[in-house]
Amino acid sequence: MSELHFPWLELAILLPLVGSFVTMLTKASRHCRSLAIVFAVSSLLACVGAWLDLGLIHQFQAVDRYDLGQMLTGRSFFVIDELSGPLLPLAAFMVLLIVATTQSTKTKRFSYSSTLLSAAILLATLSCKHSWGIVFFLAAGVLPPLMELRRRGKPTFVFASHMVLFVVLLVVGMMLVDFYGSTSKVSFWVMLPLLAAVLIRCGIAPVHCWMTDLFEHASLGGALLFVCPMIGEYAAIRLVLPIAPDWALRWLGILSLITTVYAAGMALIQLETRRFFCYLFLSHTSLVLVGLESLTPLGLAGGLCVWLSSSLSLVGLGLTLRAIEARDGRLALDVYHGLYDRVPHLAVMFLVTALASVGFPGTFGFVGTEILIDGAIQRFPHIGVAVVIALALNGIGVIKVYMRIFTGRRVTAGISLKGHWSERVGLIALALLIIGGGIFPQPGIESRYHAAREIFKEMQSKSGVEMDHLHHTEKEDPHDHEHSEEHKSEWPHIETYSDEDKE
């Protein structure tokens, strides 16, 4: 396996871990925030360096030059490939945004140490391809939000019970897979625990109530960091896709599609901002799973694109609601609040991120959604109608919430409610990424499509069989490898693939 020129991955994980201990020992909350920003920026730079280094060596995956896992156990532990390449900077950017946009009024109730610890676990999960390593980090990632709930004196039964069940099913599922062998023809009872664990972590109905409970009782920043990177989808790709039989993926796609429409309808009738955001998020994460389980490279590429666009837009929307809560508390959606004149920058940011999340033209979400629908309907023709219904309901919901929060009446305030410079810079940078990805989508689409093709090749190599819906991936154009090595545009191959499938 190729090596990076520098141990970027271990540095990206180690920096927030060290920052967690440093901020825990720091007494002054003002100094904690500054230190947390420094460690978050450093981790982000290391993640970007790893991604750029992977592009320079022109390989699908690579390990750190000084890999401690290789030195100690003889096996590479942290790996970066084209799937996790953009996910690592995205996760580190989320951490930086959450830390930098924390208002001074919330510093006593917001734990920077816990946030940086969550960041280290999150980056370690995204950097790991070893099955049991992923299981370990997924289990460890449950601890920071659980500790936060206990520290805040909030009820933990719903969240803890679901997460304990998730971890138990995950461990049992991996033990059964190791015992019976990881082939594509694993039995129903071997596959069921692993599939159920992924459904719980992704919040697929009817095992989604832990997510509404988390948003209700945890800090909004902590809840965003736990759910917005969509780590359940990462577990689905690494643990389920390579070994899942056709029936498992079909049921996962059906349940995800039902959740997409159900959550969109629930978001439309919510009377509180956090619950609205929770159901909107559930609708989009389920839509990503629909693309991942479509079993066509085009549908999978669309799911990966929606993964990036939804994570960016929804974390921006969540941070906008968080900034509004820091000024006015939690808002009810059965009355008009008229906040536009008081916080016009938040109104603009809310509209940009909300429309991007539902695939508005000119944003990266629009391109990803179109690719997902085009690829998914090749295998499930009914998906197109259901996805359009879900997106329409989500679009109506976000416009309704915007009108309730920012319009309807005029309100004057005796004090200024303008945001801190770090809040403005962070939200503007996020908006530029969302709009820039829509104006220049080609690099992102090429990267996601190439990652999807490599995932399918890995699925075939692990399964040892040729399933009917994957057989065409071996019928590649002779020049595909040449294009891959030279990193030329693969967008024309997407159209060619689609035409062949329809024939």
N, C-alpha and C positions, 0 to 999 in steps of 0.2 A: 504494500500500500504506500502511496506517495506521502511525503512529509511536507508540512508547512515550513517556511523559512524561520519561524519563531514560535515559541509556545503560547500562541494567542489564546487558545481555548482555556488552558489552565490558568492563565493570567486573568481572563474575563470572569472566571468562577471564583478565583482566590480574592480578587479585589473587593467585591461586595461582602465576602465572608469576613475579611479583615475589618472592613468598614462597619460591619454589624457589631463586632466586639469593641471597636474604638468608640462608636456612638453610645454603646451601652454603658461604657465607663465614663462618658462625658456628662457632667451634671447640667450645664447650661443648655437649655433647649435651642437657643439661638445658634450656638456653636454646633450642636448636633445637626441642624439643618444644613449649615455650610459644609460640614464634613461629609454628610450624606450626598450632597450634590457633587462634591469632588470625586468621591468613590463611584458614583453612578456615571459621571462623565467618563472617568477612566475605564470603567467596564464597557461602556458603549464604544469607546475608541478601540478597545481590544477586540470586540465582536466585529466591528467594521474591518479591522485589520485582518482578522481570520477570513472573512468573506472575500476581501480583495485578494488576499494571498491564494485562496483556492482558485480564483479566476486566473491568476498569473501562472499557476502550474498546469492549467488546462486538463484537469482531471475531475471525475465525478465526485470523488471523496478523498480525504487526506487526514492525517493525524498530525499532532504536534511533533516538532523535531525532537524535543526532549520529553517524551511521553513517560510519565511516572508509572502509569499502568503497565506499559510494555516492560519497563525496567524491573518492576516488582513481581508481576505475575506472568510476564511473557505474552500478554494479550493486550491489544490496544483498547482502552476504555473510553476515551473521549475522541469522537470522530466528527468531522464536519463534511457534509455533502451538499449537493445542490438543493435538496429539500430543506435542510436546516440552515443553509447559508443565510438567507434573508430573515429567517425566523429569529436567529440570535440577536442581530441588531434591533429588530422590531421589539423583542422582549426587553432588551436593555433600554431602548428609547422609552418604552412604557414606564419603566422604573424611574427614569430621570424625570419624566413628565409628572408622575405622581408625587415625587419628592419636591420638585421645584415649584409646583403649583399649590403646595400646601400653605394655606393661610396661617398667619401668625396666631390667629385666634384658636387654631386647632393643634398647635404644636405640643401642648400638654397632654392632649388625648390621642395623638398620633405617634406611634412608635417607629422611629427611623431605624432602630436596630432590627426590629422584626421585619420591616420592609426590605432591608438589605439582605437579611437571611433568606427571605422568600425569593429574592432575586438570584442569589447564589444557587439555591435548589432548582429554580426554574431553568437557569442557564445550563446547569449540570444535566438536567433531564433532556433538554433539547440537543445537548452535545453527545448524548449516549445512544449507541445502537445495540448494546448488549442487552438481551431480554431481561435478565435478572437485575441488571443495573437500572433499567427503566422502572422496573417494579419497585426497587428500593427508593428511588428518587420520587416516584409518584406517591409512595406512602409517606415519605418525609415531608413532601409539600403540603400535606394535610395539617401538619402541626402548627405552623404560624397562625393561620386564621382561627384554629381552635383555641390557641393560647390567647389570641386577641379577644375572642368572645368571653373567655373566662376572666380576663383582666378587666373588661368593661362591665362585668357582672350581668351578662345577658344569658338567656337560656341556650344551652348547647345540645340538648337531646336530639333534636331533628338533624342538625348538621353532623353531630358525632355518630349517630346511629347509621346514617347513610354512608359516611366515610369509612367506618369500621367494616360495614358490609362490602363496600367497594374494595378495600384492601384484602379482606379475607377471600373474596371471590377471585381477585387478581392473582393472589398467591396460589390458591387451589387450582385455578385454570392453568397457570404456568407449570405447576407440578405435574398435572395430568398430561399436558403437551409434551413435557420432557420424558415422561414415562412411556407414553404410547407412540412418540415420534411426531415430528412436525411435518406431516404431509397434508396435502389438500383434501384427503379423504378421511379426516378425523371424524370420529363419531359424534352424534348429537350430544351425549353426556360429557364428552371431553371439551367440546367447544362452548357449551352453554355457560359455564362459570365465567370464562374470559369475555364472552359477548355481553353477559349481564353486567360485568364490572365496567366495561366501556360505556354501556348505556347509562349507568348511574353517574359516572364521572362527566359525561357530556350533558346530563340533565334531560335526557329523552323522556317524554311522558310515558307512563305515569310516575316515574321516579325522579321528578324534577323539583319537588317541594323543598328540598334542602337548599336550592339556589335562591328561591324567594325568601326563605328564612335567613340565609346569609346576608342578602341585601337589606333585609329589615333590621337586623341587629348588629352587624359589623359596620366598621367605618367604610365609607364608600370607596376610599382609596385601597384599603385592604381587599375588599370584595372584587374590585376591578382587576387587581394584580393576580388574584386567584383564578378568575374565569376568562378574562379577555385574551390571554395568549392561546386559548383553546387547546390546552394540553391534552384533553381527552381525545381530540382528533389526532394528535401526534401519537398517542398510545394506540389508536385504531390502526394507523398506518404501519407502525413498527411491529405491533404484536398480533393484530387480527388479520390484516390483509394478506400477509404472506402464506397463511395456513388455513384461512377460512374457506369452507366449501361454499358452493354456489347458494345453497339455501340460507346459510347464515348471512351472507351479504345481501341477499334479497330481502330478508326480514329486517335487517338493519336499515336498509334503504326505505322500506315501507314505513317502519316506525318513525324514522327521521322525517319523512314526508308528512306524515300525520301530525307530528309535533310542530313542523314548520307552519302549517295552516292553523292548528289549534292555538299556538302561542301568538300568532299574528292577530287572531280574533280576540284573545284575552288582552293583549296590549291595547286594543281599541277601546275597551270598556273600563280600564283601570282608573281609579280616582286618586292615585298617589304617584308621584314622579318616580320613586324608586321601583315600585312594582311595575310601572309602565316600562322602565328601562330593562328590568329583568326579563320580562316576556318578549320584548323586542330583541334582546340578546339571544334568548332561547330560539326564537324563530330563525335567526341568522346562523347560529351554530348548527342547527339541524339542517339548514340548507347546505352548509359546507359538507356535512356527512352524506347528504344525497349525492353530491358530486363525487365524493371519495368512493362511494359504493356503487357508482354507475358502471364500473368495470369497462370503461372505454378510455383510452389516453386523453381524448378531447374532454370528456366529462371530468376526469380526474384533474386535468390541467385547469379547468374552470373552477373546480372546488378549491384548488390551491390558490388561485387568484382571488376568489371570494374570501378565503381565509385571511389573506393579507389585507384586503380592502376593508373587510368587516372589522378586523381587529383594530386597524387604524381609526376608522370612522367611529366605532362604538366606544373606544377608549376616549376619543375626543369628546363625544357626546356625554359620556359619564363624567369626565372632568368638568365639562361645562355645567352639568347639574350639580356637581360638587361645589363649584364656585358660587352658584346661586344659593345653595344651602348654607354656605359660610356667611352669606349676607342676610338671608331672610328665613333660614330654617327650611324644614321640609314643607313642600308646597302641595296643597290639595288641587286636584284637577277638575273639581266641580264648580269652580268660580274663576273669574278673570282677575289676573294680578296686575297687568299693565306695567311690566318692568322694563319695557324697551327704552324709555327715556332715561332711566336710572343706570342701566348697564347695556348700552347699545352694542358694545363689542361682544358681549356674551350672547346677545340675540343673533348676531351675524354668525358667530361660531356654532351656535346651536343649529341654525338652518343649514350651514355648510355640511356639518358632520351628519346631521339627520338625513338630509337628502342623499348624501354619499352612501349611507348605510342601505338605502333602498334602491341603489343603482341608478341615480339620476344621471342623465347624459352630461359628459364633461368631467366625470369622476372615474377613478379606477374601478369602482364598484360596478359601473355600467358595463364595462368591457368584460369583466369577470363573470357577471351574471349571464350575459349573452352567450359566452362560451360554455358555461355550465349547462344551460338549457339546451343548447344545440347538441352537446355531447351526450347528455343524459337521455334525451328523448329517443336516441338511437336504440336504446335497450328498453326503456320504460316510456312508451308514448304518452301515458297519462301524466307524466311528471310536468310537462309544459303547462298544462291547465292549472294544476295545483300550485306550481311556483308563481304563476302570474296572479292567481288569487291571493296568495300570501303576500307578495310584493305590493299588490294594490291595497290590501288591508294595512300593511305597515306604512305605506305612503300616506293613507288617510289618517292613521294614528299620529304620525310625527307632525303633520300639519295641524291637527287638532290640538296637540299638546303645545306647539309653538304659539298658537292663537291664545290658548288659555294662560300661558305664562307671561307673554310679552305684549299682548294687546288687550282691548276691551275697555280700558279706562286709563286715565292719567293719574299718576301718583308722584307727588313731590317729596323729596327727602331733605332733611336739614343737614345731613353730612354727605360727603362724597363717598360713592361706592365704587370708584374706579379701581381696577385690579392692579396688583403689584407688577413691576416690569417683567419679572420672571414668568408670571402667569400669562402675560400678553405675548412674550416671545415664544413660550412653549406652544401655546395654542395657534399662533401664526405659523410656526414651523410645521405643525401638524396639518394645518389647512393647505400649506404649500405642497406637502407630500401627497395629500389626497387629490388635489387638483392637478398637480404635475403628473401623477400617475395616470390621470384620465386624458391629459393632452398628449403625453408621450408614453403610451402603454406598451410599445413593442418590446423594450428590454425585459420588462417584468413578465410578459406573456411568453417570450422565448425561454426564459429561465424556468418558468413553471411547467411549460410543455416538455422541455427536455428532462426535467426532474420526473414528470409523470411517466415518460417512456422508460426511464431507467428503473423506476419502481416496478413497472410491469415486467421488465426483464428479470429483476430480482425475484419477483413472485414466481415466474416460470422456473428459474434455476432452483429455488427452494422446494417448489412443489414436485418437480420431476415429472409433471404431466402437462399435456396440452389441452386446456379447456377450450371449448368451442369459442367462447367470447374473448379468449386471449390469443387464439391461434393466429389471428391476422397480424399480431405484433411482430411475429417472426418473418412476415412477408414484407420486409423492408426494401426500400429502394437501394440499389448497390452504392449509391452515392451518399446515403445517410451517414455512414461512419465518417466519410470525408468531410461532410458538413459539420458533424459533431466535433471533429478534431480541430477544424478551423474556426469553430464557433460562429458559423454563419447563421443567417436568419432561418428559423425552422417554421415560420408562420405559414409559408405556402404549403408545407407538408401537412398542416392541420386541415386545410381545405381539401387536399387530395385524399387524406385519410377519411374524411367525412363522406366524400363522394363514393369511395369504394365501399364503405359500410352500407350506404343506402342502396347500392346495387345488390 
